[in-house]
Structures are given as structure tokens and as C-alpha cells.
Amino acid sequence: MFEYYPNNQERQRVQETLFHEKQTIIENCLFGVDINPNSVKICQLRLWIELLKNAYYKL
């Protein structure tokens, strides 16, 4: 697990890069098929929530 330290420039850069890579994957690389179309939307929402839980913050 990558720990977030806002005062460390290198760790801030790594955290921002990880965030943007995960964001790109969620937006462009995940596709789902289900009998209930809402199931796919719920899965995407859960991924966004997980991404935001581990997001970087600017001071």
C-alpha cells in the first residue's frame, strides 16, 4: 500500500501519476455486460469510490 505524504514532492508526483492511470483505466478500458444494465453502472461507481478513497490531495 502506498502511503500519502503531502509534504514529499516525489511521493506527491507518484500519487498523482497512480491516480491518473487508474482514472484512465476506469474511463477507457473497462467494459461490462450484464442482464441488468444497472449492474455495470454500480460496478463502475464502486471503482470510482475506491479510486477517490485513495486519492491524492493538494494543500
Residue pairs with C-beta under 8 A, 6 or more apart in sequence:
2 11
2 14
2 15
2 18
2 54
3 11
4 11
4 15
4 56
4 57
5 11
5 12
6 12
6 56
6 57
6 58
6 59
12 56
15 56
16 56
19 51
19 54
19 55
19 56
22 51
23 51
26 44
26 47
26 48
26 51
30 44
30 47
32 39
32 40
32 43
32 44
33 40
34 40
